[in-house]
Amino acid sequence: MAGELASLLDQLDILTLLILVPLIGAVAAFVFGRTLERARSIALVASGVSVGLAATLVAGFALGGSGTPGNPYQFFHEYSWIETENFRMSWIVGIDGLSLPLVLLTAILSFLAILFSWDVAHRSAEYFGLLLVLEVGLIGVFQVLDFFLFYVFWELVLIPMYFIIGIWGGPRKDYAAIKFFIYTHVGSVVMLVAFFALYFQSGAGSFSFLEIGAVSAGFPWLFQVLVFAALFFGFAVKVPSVPLHTWLPDAHVEAPTAGSVLLAGVLLKMGGYGIIRVAIPFLPAGADYWQILIAIIGVVSILYGAVLTLAQQDLKKLVAYSSISHMGIVVLGFATFTELGFVGGVFQMFAHGLITAALFMVCGVVQHKTGTREIRLLGGLSKRMPAFSALMTSGFLAAVALPGLVSFPAEFLVFFSVYTVWGLWVFVPIATMAVTAAYSMWALQRTVFGPLTNKIPTEHVEDASWYEAVPLAALMALIALFGLWPAFITERILSSLGPILGILGGA
């Protein structure tokens, strides 16, 4: 049955369809979304169809691989775009177990972010249209197999996020939007230079991942060391790793809730995906040379993000700094160059996407209902918002990697892989677990429990609205589902690691 479904999906080119559906939805929202009801309905339908397509993709995914020698990607399609005697550029799409979880995550979070934004009436056509354009860019990054197209979709993501922050953001939105754009664009330019270096060095006459990858083993050692450094810089800005992280807290604090959900939930994963998809497999000698530095950057990001989180009074900024710490775990897992480290790193991206989306929705509900995110002004919200408080408690318990929730197996895999490579040094990053528990439980206790605050008016505070509670409940259900059944994701990741592990084993 799965084989028949996969064959049908191949004929339909479902990956291109996954890009076209939100793109068509975005155009429809811009053109026909003259009222809030119409704009949000168009966006919800388009993103809902994308979720259905992504789920169908998961159902048709074969754990045994593509079955095509030299091509590990499933649902692969290539269409000639520009072709001359010495140069060829094509539309190439395909996925494997590394990209599949991120495509699914993007579709789910886009749909839930749009639902959460049900009451955004200010310039609603542009708002919902830009959210769909953002989904187009994100899904494109995780599906295309051509360096030129990869860069196009990578840059496309910047445009809607810049306007989402700059138009619907907080008091310092202009500063945050410009800082976000400059930082990430500089990283993108460095990445583009590295792509051209790969193209010219390969002599392939194409930007195809497959064609350049086929000759990458012959790249000179010094070339690999230098180009890997450039690629890692470009991807680390997006992760973001310390010291390239300073754009993130500003962007998160000023962005509207849906913007923060997609920024932390998916956009940061572009950096981790670039490391595991491009930097390590294409330049294994360079990865080997910089391995210790990558591990140090991962550990420093984990510790620095966790410690800074302790000092935050803004609930949203607290979650933003925690993202730096948790994405450091991804980088550290990749730095082990082990099967467990790669599986754990990719699974941590998926897990963090679900959890941080829930936490930013929590921040949005607190802001909407109380008018503030200042932890020192809050307290006792469980008395006014019992259902929301239960969801918030569940979200923060997931953030501290409670067993049975999705972050526990992800972080366990990473730390176990670190132990197998560097032994007792694993206790340095593990120490942050205590810090994570400290800031999470402190924020939760001050906000939800204890006596009702008398520092802000609470007489008219109501529980979360249905369009806020439903996305939160859906995320918590997924966090529990994949916490109890992590193999559903890890098996798919593991099925695609053979080529990468083979390259590193021969490096």
N, C-alpha and C positions, 0 to 999 in steps of 0.2 A: 504493500500500500504506500509506504514512504517513498519507494522507488518510483512508482507511478506518479505520485504528487511532485517529486523532484523533476521528473521529465516534463510534466505539464508546466511547471514554473519556469523551467529553462526555455520552453517555447514562448512563454508570455514575456520573458525578460522582466521579471518582477523587480529586479534591482533598479532598472531605469524607471519603472513605474513608481517605485518608492520615492524617487526624486521628483517625478513629474506631478504626482498628486498634490503635495503641499505647494508646489510652484503654481499650479493651476488655481488652487485654493487662495493663494496669496493675491494673484491677479484679480480673482473674483471679489475678494474682500476689498481691494483698493477701488475697484470699479463700481461694484454694486452694494458695498457695505455702507450705505448712507445713514443707516440707523444702527444703534447699538445691537438691537435684536438680530438684524440681518447680518451684521459683521461677525458677531460671535457665533451665530449659527453656521455660517459658511466655514469659519475657522474650525469649529468643533467637528463638523462633518468631515472636512479634509483631513484633520489630524486623526479622527476616529478611523477613517479608511486606512490611513498609514499604519495604525496599530494593528488592524486586521491583516494588512499585507505583511507586516513584520512577524506576526504570530504564524501566518501561513509559511513564511520563510523558515521559521524555527521548526515547524512540523515537517517540512520537506528536507531539512538538513541531514546529510548522511554522516554518521560518525566515522565511517571508513574512509572519508576523504572524497576527492573528486573522481578518482578512478582514471584520471588522465595523466600519463607520465610527464613529468616536468612542469605540471600546472596543478598546484594544490588547491586552487580556488574553485568553489562551487557556484552555480548559477552564472557562469562566466559568459560574458558577451563582449565582442569587439566589433566596432564599426569604424571603417576608415573615414577620416575627417579631412586631413591634408596629406597628399602623397606626391612626392617627386622622386627623381632617380636616387637621391642620396638622403632624403629626409621623409619621415612619416610620422604623423600625429593621428592618434585614434581615440575614440570614446571607448574606454575599457573599464568594465565593472566586474566585480567578483567578490565573494566573501569567503572567509574560513572561520575557524573557531575563535580567532582573536577579534575579529570585527563583528561577528554575529551578536554577542552580548551587548555591544555598544550601539548597534543599529536598533536592537530591541529597546534598550534603555532610552535612546533618543526619541523613539516613537511614543513610548509610554509617558515620558516626562513632558513632551510637547503637548500631548492631549490633556494631561492633568494640569499643566500650567495654564492652558487656555481656559479650562473649566474653572480654575481658581480665580481667573480674571473676569468672571461673569459680570461684574458690576463696573468695569472700567469704561466710563462713558466719554471721557475726554479723547477726542480724535480717535474714536474706536476703530474706524476703517483702517487707518494707518497702523494702529497698535496691533490689531490681530493679524493684519497683513504682514507686518514685520516679524511677528512671532513665527509665522509660517515660512518666511524667507530664511529665518534663522534655522528652522528645521531642515530646509533644503540644503543649506551649507553644511550642517553637521552630518547629515546622512551621507552627503556626497563625500566628505572627508573619509568616512569609514568604509566606503564602497569602491571608489575609483582606484584603478591600478595603473595610473599614468602620472608621472611627476608633474607635468604641466597642469593637468586637471586637478591634481591634489592641491597644488598651490592656488588655483583659481577658487576652489571651494574653501580652502583655508582662509583666504582673504575675504571671500564673500561673507563669512561669519562675522567679520569685524563691522561691516556696514550696519546691519540691523541692530546689533548690540550697542553700537555707538549711539544710534538714534533712540533706542529704548531707554538707555540711561539718560541721554541728553534732553529728552522731551518729557518723559514720565518719571524722572528721578527726583531725588530729594533736594534740599537747599543748595548743596555744592555739586549739583549734577554736571554743570559745564566742566568744572575742573576734573571730576572723576571720569567723564566721558573722554576728554582729551588725553588724560593720562593713560587710560586704558588703550586708546587707539595708538598713541605714540609707542608705548612699551611693546605691545604685541606686534605692531607693524615693523618695528626695528628687528625684532626676532624673526619675523617673516622674511625680511629682506636678506638677512644672513642665511636663512634656510634656503632661499631661492638661489643664492650664489653657490651653495653647496650642491644643489640639484644640477645646476649647469656644469659644475665640476664633474659630477658623476656622469652626466651625458657625454661630455667631451672625452673623458678618460676611457669610457666604455667603447666608443667608436660604433655604437649600435645604430646610430641614425634614427633613434626613436627614444621617447621618454618612457616607454613601457617598463613597468616593474619587472616583468618576466624577462625581457631581452637584456636589460642592464644587469639584473640579478644573475643571469646565466654566465656573465663574464666577470662579475665582481670579485670572484676568488683570486683573479689575477692582478688586482689592483696593487700597486707598490705599497710597501709598508708605510713610508712617510706620508704618502697621499692619504692613506686610510686614517692615520693619526690626526692629520690636520683637518680633513673633511669631517671626520666624526666629531671633532671638537666644535666645528661650526654648526653641524646638525644638532648636537646636544644643546648648544646655546639656544638655538631657535626653539627647540621643543621645551627646554627648561623654563623659558619665559612663560610659556603657556601653562605649565604644570600647576602653579609656578613654584620653582625651587628657590630657596634662599641662596644668594642675595637678590634674586630677580623678581621678588614677590610683592614689592611695595604697591603695585597698581591694584592688587586684588582687594584689600580691605576697603579702599576708597570706592572701588566699583561696586562692591557688594552693598555697602552702607547706603549708597545713593540710588542704586537700581530699584525699580519696582519689584514686587515679590516674584512675579513670573520671570523677570530678567535674572534675578538671583538664582532661582531654581534651575534655569537652563545654563547659566554661567558656571555655577559650581557643580551641578549635576552632570553636565555633558561637556561643556566647552573646555574645562580643565583636562578632560580625558583625552582631548586631541593631542596634548603634549606627551602623555604617557603612551598613547597609541603610536605616535611618531617614533618614539624611542624603540618600541618593540617591533614595529612593522618595518621601519626604514633603517635607523641608525645602527642597531646591533646586527641584523642579518646581512646588510649590504657592506658593512665595514667591520668585520669581526676582529681584525688585528687592531684597529683603532679602539674598539670597545675593550679589548684585552689590555691595551696600554693604559687606558683611563679608568679601569675598573675600580681601583681603590678610591680615586677622587670622586667617582660617581657614588660609591657607597658612603663616603664622608658627607657629600652634599645631601644624600638622603637622610642620614642620621641627624645632621645639623638642622635640616628642615623639620624633622619630627620633633626635636627638642625645642628649637627656637619657637616654632608655631605654638607648641603646648604651653611654654612658659609665658609667652606674650598673651595668650588667651586668659591666663589667670588675672591679668591686670585690667580686663575689659569690663566696662559698666554698661555698654550698649549690647543688648542681646544679639543683634545681628552681626556686630563686629566680632563678638565672641565666636559665633559660628564660622565667620569668615576666616579667622586665624586658625581655628581647628581644622579647616580644610587644608591649609598649608601643611599642618602636621600629618594629617591622614594621607595626603598625596605624597608626602615624603616616604611613607611606607611602600607605596608603589615603586618609587625610584629605587629604594633599598632592595626590594624583591628582585627587580630586574638586574641589579648590580651583582647578585649572586651567580648569575649565569647558570642556574640550575633549573631542572624541570619544575620542581616545587616552587622555586622563586618566581618563575614566569607565570605559572598557573595562579599562584597567590597574588601576584601583582595585577594581573588582568582581572581576577575576581574581585580584588580590592577596589579597582576602578568601578566595577559594576555595583558593588555593595555601597561604596561611598556615594555614588550617584543617587541611589535610592534614599539613603539616610540623610544626606545633606539637603536633598530636595524637601524632605519632610520637615527638617529643622528650619529651613528658610520659610516654609509655609507657616510654621508655628510662629516665627517672628512676625510675619505679615498679619496673622490673626491678632496677635497681641497689640500690634500697632493700630489695626483697624478698630478694635473694640475698646482700647483704653486710651489711645492717643499718644502713647509713649512706648519706647523700648528700653528705657533706663531701668536697669535691674533694681537700683536702690529705691526707686519710686513704686515698685510693684510688690505684690504680696497677697497671699490668700485667694488667688483667682479661682481655686477649686470650688469656692463657695458660690461664685457667680457663674462659672463656666465648667461644670463637672465633666461633660463629655469631652470638651477640648482639653481639659487638664489630663484626662486619661490618655489621650493621644499624644500630648506633649511628653508625658512621663515615659511612654513607650518609645518615643523618638530618642530621648536622651539616654535611655537604657540601651538602645541599639548603638548609640554613639560610643558607649564605653565597652562595646564588644561583649555584651551579655551572651553567654552560651544559649543557643537556640535561635539567635537572631543573626542576620546575614554577615555582619562584620566579624563575628567570632571565627568562623572557618577561614575567612580571607586573611585575617591578621595572623592566625595560627600558622597557616601555610608559609607566610613570609618569614616569620620569626624562626620557624623550624628550619627553613632553608638557610637562614643566616647562621644558625647554630652549626649546621653541617659544614659550612664553609669557614667560619671564623670563630667557632667555639664559644667560649664564655663572653666574648665581646657582645653577644646578643643581649646581654643584660643592660647595656647602655640604652638602646632604643626601647627595650621593654620597660625601663623605668618610667617612661612617659605614660604608661598605662595608669599609674597612680595619679599623675598630674591630670590626665584626661578625666578620670573619675572625680577628681577634686573639683575642677571647674564645672563639669557637667552637673554634678549633684548640688553644688553650691547655687548655680543659676536656677536649677529646678526648684530647690527648696525655697529660695528667696522669692521666686515668681509665683509658684503654685500653692505652696503650703504655708502654714502659719496663719496669723491673724490677717484679716482683710486690710489692705493698705488704707491709710488715712491721708496719704500724701497726694492723691489724685482723686477726682470724683469717680465713684464706682456705682452710684445708685442705678444708672441706666446701662451698665455693662451687661451684655447678653452673651449667651453661648455662641459658638461658631455657627455661621450660616451654613445651609446645606451645601452650597458650592465651595465652601472652605472645608467642611468636615468630610465630604465624600472623597476628595483627592487625598486628604491625610489618611483616612481609613484605608483607602486602596493601597497607598504606599506602605502602611504598616502591615497589611496583609501580605504584600510581596516580600517585605523584610523578614517576616516570620516564615513564609513559604520557602524562600531560598536559604534561610538559616537552617531549616530542618531538612532541606533537600538540596544541598549545595552541589551534589553530583550532577544535577541537571545542567548546570553551567560549567563546572570544572571538566566534565567529560568532553564537552565540545571544545573547550580551550585546549585540553591535552591532545585532542585529535589532530591539532594543527601545529604542534611544537616540533615534530620530527625534523623538518628541514632546518629550523633554526638551531636546534641542538646538534644536528649533524655538522653544520657549518662551524659552530663554536668548538666542537670536538676536534675539528681538523685545523683550527686556527693556530 
